[in-house]
Amino acid sequence: MTRRAPCLRLAHIVAACATSSLFLVLPAGAEADELDSLATALRDTQPLVDLRLRSEQLTQTGISSTAQALWLRGRLGFHTGQLFDTSLLAEASLLTALVDNYDSGLNGKTGYPSISDPANYELHRLQLENTSLPDTDLLLGRQRIALDDQRFVGSSNWRMNENTFDSVRAVNTSIAGLTVDLTYFNRFRRRTTDTSPKLGALSGDSYLANLGYDTPVGRLTAFDYLVSFKEAPTLSSQTAGVRLVGKQPVGAFDLGYTASWATQEDYANNPVKYREDYSLVEIKSTFRHYSLSLGTERLGGNGTIGLSTPMASFHSWDGWAGVFTTTPVNGLLSRYVTLSYSTQGSGQRPALLAGATYYDFHSDRLSLHYGSELDLQLQASWRRFSALVELADYASADTPTTRSSRSLWLEIDYILQDKPVSRR
């Protein structure tokens, strides 16, 4: 008899115990159909298991010690079936640093380079989802939110801790081709712990509106994000923009294209008055297993403040070294080229992905050169397992605010859950 992994058995036990508590919401004389609904909800309950073992090594100029880290992260939870058109999702995140020779911001090891992944044990997600309204999902509670390419609102799932939002969200698809996505949140839990002095949770009344429509030339999206943070008022902003993503066959090639533009200005309690623009243009050509992408991204800056993206999934943007998680005050102009090779898994054969990206960084004003970066990736996925090797090599142009650095990641993942999550 095959024995289940301990974490999987635990997740099933937790799911069964938690969903059994739904009996408490039923009256003593519940009708047979109500009991049948509860039995269905129990039967449809799915365990959530996300295990990650990662090693990271980071060297930076100006710091003699090399950061070495080894983490084991487990996200364990459950997602119930529906009872009265409502389901419950609960998930805990348990992050243990097996090797912690790095500056987490909390461990006091300031002689090492900084890696913002402190050990953390928390309730990661707790949300109710209701589908009683036609073509509408209503979500209430602590949840992950990833909008479009996650440039402005994302989960930042690459890091060992993840962004989550204490929020109310409504997603409606009643009109063919149109998705209306509206969110109110009053707490943004950033990709570390609440006790972090630099990256702790932020509170305030904030609103996200995202409307996407399918057109013959691609997906057209309009968005407006009004964000207010009491603890970090200079991050309060209103960002409104449009985005088009599409793909067309051109002979033997598939030609993909992305164009995005937004404008951002101060909002609510922000003491700094500003208005800056954002733009992105990317062309991607794919032939069989190979693809080549060329892109330019611009984030404005006026010499006092740069365009703000505190809720982004940063690993997808401006290099994996993470040098530009905050936009420089003179803005950022990033030009990049990516070459990749990928195959789909089949039977016992794993899916493979290999890629290389080169970035050239400049300021948006004053023509400052910020440096360049080379990122390399090799990933294999088989069933519920994946293995990853990544290298990020950033060469500074000797600006006062950046340091040359090199990061190496080795990782193994096991994921059992109802919905896939972007790694970025």
C-alpha positions in Angstrom: 0.0 0.0 0.0 1.4 3.4 -1.0 1.9 5.8 1.9 1.0 9.5 1.3 3.5 12.2 2.1 3.1 13.5 5.7 2.3 17.1 4.4 -0.4 15.8 2.1 -2.0 13.7 4.9 -1.9 16.7 7.1 -3.5 18.9 4.5 -6.3 16.4 4.0 -6.9 16.1 7.8 -7.0 19.9 8.2 -9.4 20.2 5.3 -11.7 17.6 6.6 -11.8 19.0 10.1 -12.3 22.6 8.9 -15.1 21.8 6.5 -16.8 19.6 9.0 -17.3 22.7 11.1 -19.7 23.8 8.4 -22.3 21.7 10.3 -22.4 24.5 12.8 -24.0 26.8 10.3 -26.9 24.5 9.7 -30.1 24.5 11.8 -30.8 21.5 14.0 -33.6 20.4 11.7 -31.8 20.8 8.4 -33.5 19.4 5.4 -32.1 16.5 3.5 -31.1 18.7 0.5 -29.1 20.9 2.9 -27.3 17.9 4.2 -26.7 16.7 0.7 -25.2 20.1 -0.1 -22.9 19.9 2.9 -21.8 16.4 1.9 -21.0 17.7 -1.6 -19.0 20.5 -0.2 -17.0 18.1 2.0 -16.4 15.7 -1.0 -15.2 18.6 -3.2 -12.8 20.0 -0.7 -9.3 20.1 -2.1 -6.0 20.3 -0.1 -3.5 23.0 -1.0 0.1 22.0 -0.8 3.0 24.2 -2.0 6.5 23.1 -1.0 9.6 25.0 -2.0 13.3 24.3 -1.2 15.5 27.1 -2.4 19.2 28.0 -2.1 20.3 31.5 -2.9 23.8 33.0 -3.1 24.4 36.7 -3.5 27.6 38.7 -3.8 27.8 42.5 -4.0 30.6 45.0 -4.6 31.5 46.8 -1.4 30.5 44.0 0.9 33.2 41.4 1.6 30.9 38.6 2.8 28.8 36.5 0.4 25.2 36.0 1.4 24.2 32.3 1.7 20.6 31.2 2.3 18.7 27.9 2.3 14.9 28.0 2.9 12.2 25.5 3.2 8.7 26.9 2.6 5.4 25.2 3.1 2.0 26.6 2.2 -0.6 24.2 3.5 -4.4 24.7 3.4 -7.6 23.7 1.8 -10.3 25.0 -0.5 -13.8 23.7 0.3 -16.5 22.8 -2.2 -19.5 25.1 -2.4 -22.2 25.3 0.2 -25.0 27.8 -0.6 -22.9 29.0 -3.5 -20.0 29.8 -1.1 -16.6 28.2 -0.6 -13.9 28.8 2.0 -10.1 28.9 1.3 -7.6 28.9 4.1 -3.9 28.6 3.9 -0.9 29.0 6.2 2.6 29.9 5.2 5.6 28.4 7.1 9.0 29.7 6.0 12.1 28.4 7.8 15.6 29.6 7.1 17.8 26.5 7.3 20.9 28.6 6.5 20.6 32.4 7.2 23.9 34.0 6.4 22.2 37.0 4.9 20.7 40.3 6.0 16.9 39.7 6.2 16.2 43.1 7.7 15.3 41.5 11.0 18.1 39.1 11.9 20.7 41.8 12.6 23.3 40.3 10.1 24.1 43.6 8.5 27.6 42.5 7.4 25.9 40.4 4.6 24.1 41.6 1.5 20.4 42.0 1.9 17.8 39.4 0.9 14.3 40.4 2.0 13.1 36.9 3.0 13.0 36.6 6.8 11.7 33.5 8.4 7.9 33.8 8.7 5.0 31.8 10.1 1.6 33.3 9.3 -2.0 32.9 8.1 -1.3 33.5 4.4 -4.8 33.5 2.9 -8.3 33.3 4.3 -11.1 34.1 1.9 -14.7 33.4 1.1 -15.9 33.1 -2.5 -19.5 33.4 -3.5 -21.0 32.8 -7.0 -24.7 33.3 -6.3 -24.9 36.3 -8.7 -24.9 35.3 -12.4 -21.5 35.4 -14.0 -20.0 37.0 -10.9 -17.3 36.0 -8.4 -17.4 37.8 -5.0 -14.3 37.3 -2.8 -13.9 38.5 0.7 -10.9 38.2 3.0 -7.1 37.9 2.7 -6.3 36.9 -0.8 -3.8 37.2 -3.6 -4.5 39.6 -6.5 -2.6 39.5 -9.8 -3.8 41.9 -12.5 -2.7 41.7 -16.1 1.2 41.5 -16.3 1.5 42.3 -12.5 3.4 45.5 -13.3 1.2 47.5 -10.9 -0.7 44.8 -8.9 0.8 41.4 -8.4 1.5 38.5 -5.9 5.3 38.6 -6.1 5.3 34.9 -5.8 8.9 34.6 -6.8 10.0 35.7 -3.3 9.6 33.2 -0.4 6.9 35.4 1.2 4.1 36.7 -1.0 1.9 39.9 -1.4 -1.6 39.5 -0.1 -4.5 41.9 0.3 -7.2 42.2 2.9 -10.0 43.0 0.5 -13.4 42.7 -1.1 -13.3 41.8 -4.8 -15.9 41.4 -7.5 -15.2 39.9 -11.0 -18.1 40.0 -13.5 -18.1 38.4 -17.0 -21.8 38.8 -17.9 -21.1 40.6 -21.1 -19.4 38.4 -23.7 -15.7 39.3 -24.0 -15.7 41.8 -21.2 -14.3 41.2 -17.7 -15.0 43.8 -15.0 -12.7 43.4 -12.0 -13.3 45.7 -9.0 -11.5 45.6 -5.6 -11.5 47.5 -2.4 -8.7 46.8 0.1 -7.6 48.3 3.4 -4.5 46.4 4.1 -1.6 45.4 1.8 0.7 42.7 3.3 4.0 43.0 1.5 6.4 40.2 0.6 7.8 39.9 4.1 6.5 40.0 7.7 4.3 42.6 9.4 7.2 43.4 11.7 9.6 44.4 9.0 10.6 48.1 9.4 11.0 48.5 5.6 8.5 46.1 4.0 5.8 45.6 6.6 2.1 45.8 6.0 0.5 49.0 4.7 -3.0 50.2 5.6 -5.4 52.6 4.0 -8.6 52.8 1.8 -7.6 51.8 -1.7 -9.4 50.9 -4.9 -8.6 48.9 -8.0 -10.6 48.9 -11.2 -9.6 46.8 -14.2 -11.7 46.3 -17.3 -10.6 43.9 -20.1 -12.2 43.4 -23.5 -11.4 40.9 -26.2 -11.0 42.6 -29.6 -9.9 41.1 -33.0 -6.4 42.5 -32.5 -6.0 41.4 -28.9 -7.0 41.9 -25.3 -7.6 45.6 -24.5 -7.5 46.6 -20.9 -8.3 49.9 -19.1 -7.3 50.4 -15.5 -7.5 52.9 -12.7 -5.7 52.2 -9.3 -6.2 54.6 -6.4 -3.9 53.6 -3.6 -3.6 55.3 -0.1 -1.1 54.1 2.5 -1.0 55.7 6.0 2.4 54.2 6.9 4.1 55.3 3.6 2.3 58.4 2.3 4.8 59.0 -0.6 3.6 55.7 -2.1 0.0 56.9 -2.3 -0.9 57.4 -5.9 -3.5 57.2 -8.6 -2.4 55.3 -11.7 -4.7 55.2 -14.8 -3.8 53.6 -18.1 -4.5 51.2 -21.1 -2.9 48.0 -22.3 -3.1 45.9 -25.5 -1.8 42.4 -25.8 -2.2 40.3 -28.9 -0.8 37.7 -31.2 -1.0 37.2 -35.0 0.4 34.5 -37.3 2.9 35.8 -39.8 4.0 33.0 -42.2 5.6 30.3 -40.1 6.0 32.7 -37.1 3.6 33.8 -34.4 4.1 37.6 -33.8 3.1 38.7 -30.3 2.9 42.3 -29.2 2.3 44.3 -26.0 1.8 48.0 -25.6 1.0 49.7 -22.3 0.7 53.3 -21.2 -0.2 54.8 -17.9 0.0 58.1 -16.1 0.5 58.4 -12.3 0.0 61.3 -9.9 0.0 61.9 -6.2 -3.2 60.8 -4.3 -4.8 61.1 -0.9 -2.1 61.8 1.8 0.9 62.0 -0.5 2.9 65.2 0.5 4.8 65.2 -2.8 3.0 66.7 -5.8 4.0 65.0 -9.1 2.8 63.5 -12.3 4.8 60.9 -14.3 4.1 58.5 -17.2 4.7 54.8 -17.8 5.1 53.0 -21.1 6.0 49.6 -22.4 6.4 48.2 -25.9 7.3 44.6 -26.6 7.5 42.5 -29.7 7.8 38.7 -29.5 8.4 36.4 -32.4 7.9 32.6 -31.9 9.0 29.8 -34.2 8.3 26.3 -33.0 10.2 25.9 -29.7 12.1 29.2 -30.0 11.1 32.8 -29.2 12.8 36.2 -29.4 11.5 39.3 -27.6 12.6 42.9 -27.9 11.2 45.5 -25.4 11.5 49.0 -24.0 10.0 50.1 -20.7 10.0 53.6 -19.3 9.1 54.7 -15.8 9.1 58.5 -15.3 11.0 60.5 -12.6 11.3 64.2 -12.0 14.5 64.4 -10.0 12.5 64.3 -6.7 10.4 61.2 -7.0 10.0 58.3 -9.4 6.9 56.5 -10.6 5.7 54.2 -7.8 5.0 50.5 -8.1 5.0 49.1 -4.6 2.5 46.3 -5.4 4.3 44.9 -8.4 5.7 41.4 -8.9 9.3 42.7 -9.2 11.1 39.6 -10.4 9.3 39.9 -13.8 10.6 43.5 -14.3 13.9 45.2 -14.8 16.2 42.3 -14.1 16.2 39.4 -11.6 18.9 41.0 -9.5 16.2 43.3 -8.0 18.2 46.5 -8.3 15.3 48.6 -9.4 12.4 47.6 -7.1 12.2 51.3 -6.4 12.2 53.6 -9.4 15.2 56.1 -9.3 14.2 59.7 -8.8 15.3 60.4 -12.4 13.2 57.6 -13.7 14.2 54.4 -15.4 14.5 53.5 -19.1 15.0 49.8 -19.6 15.8 48.1 -23.0 16.0 44.3 -23.2 16.2 41.3 -25.5 15.2 37.8 -24.5 15.9 34.5 -26.3 14.2 31.4 -25.0 13.6 27.7 -25.9 10.7 25.7 -24.5 9.1 22.3 -24.9 5.9 20.8 -23.6 6.0 17.8 -21.3 4.6 14.5 -22.5 4.3 11.2 -20.6 7.5 10.7 -18.7 9.2 13.5 -20.5 9.4 16.8 -18.5 8.6 20.2 -19.9 11.7 22.3 -20.4 12.4 26.1 -20.4 15.8 27.7 -21.1 16.2 31.5 -21.5 18.6 34.4 -21.5 17.7 38.1 -21.1 20.0 41.1 -21.5 19.1 44.5 -20.1 20.6 48.0 -20.6 19.5 50.5 -18.0 19.4 54.3 -18.3 17.6 57.2 -16.5 14.5 58.6 -18.1 16.0 62.1 -17.7 19.6 63.5 -17.6 20.9 60.5 -19.7 22.5 58.7 -16.8 23.7 55.1 -17.5 22.7 52.8 -14.6 24.4 49.6 -15.9 23.4 46.3 -17.5 22.3 42.9 -16.5 22.4 39.3 -17.9 19.8 36.8 -16.6 20.0 33.1 -17.4 17.4 30.4 -16.6 16.9 26.6 -16.9 13.7 25.0 -15.6 12.2 21.5 -15.9 8.7 20.6 -14.8 7.3 17.1 -14.4 3.9 16.4 -13.1 3.7 18.2 -9.7 7.4 18.8 -9.4 9.7 21.4 -10.9 13.4 22.2 -10.7 15.0 25.6 -11.4 18.4 27.2 -11.8 18.7 31.0 -12.3 21.6 33.4 -12.5 21.4 37.2 -12.4 24.6 39.2 -13.1 24.1 43.0 -12.7 27.0 45.3 -13.7 26.7 48.7 -12.2 27.8 51.8 -14.1 29.3 53.1 -10.9 26.3 55.3 -10.0 26.1 56.2 -6.3 22.8 54.3 -5.7 23.7 50.9 -7.3 26.2 48.1 -6.7 27.3 45.3 -9.0 25.9 42.0 -7.9 25.6 38.4 -8.8 22.8 36.1 -7.6 22.5 32.3 -8.1 19.3 30.3 -7.2 18.8 26.6 -7.1 15.2 25.4 -6.4 12.9 22.4 -6.2 9.1 22.7 -5.9 6.1 20.4 -5.3 2.7 21.9 -5.9 -0.7 20.4 -5.3 -3.5 23.0 -5.6 -6.7 23.8 -7.4 -5.4 26.9 -9.4 -1.9 27.5 -10.8 0.0 30.5 -9.5 2.5 32.6 -11.5 6.0 32.0 -10.3 6.7 35.7 -10.7 
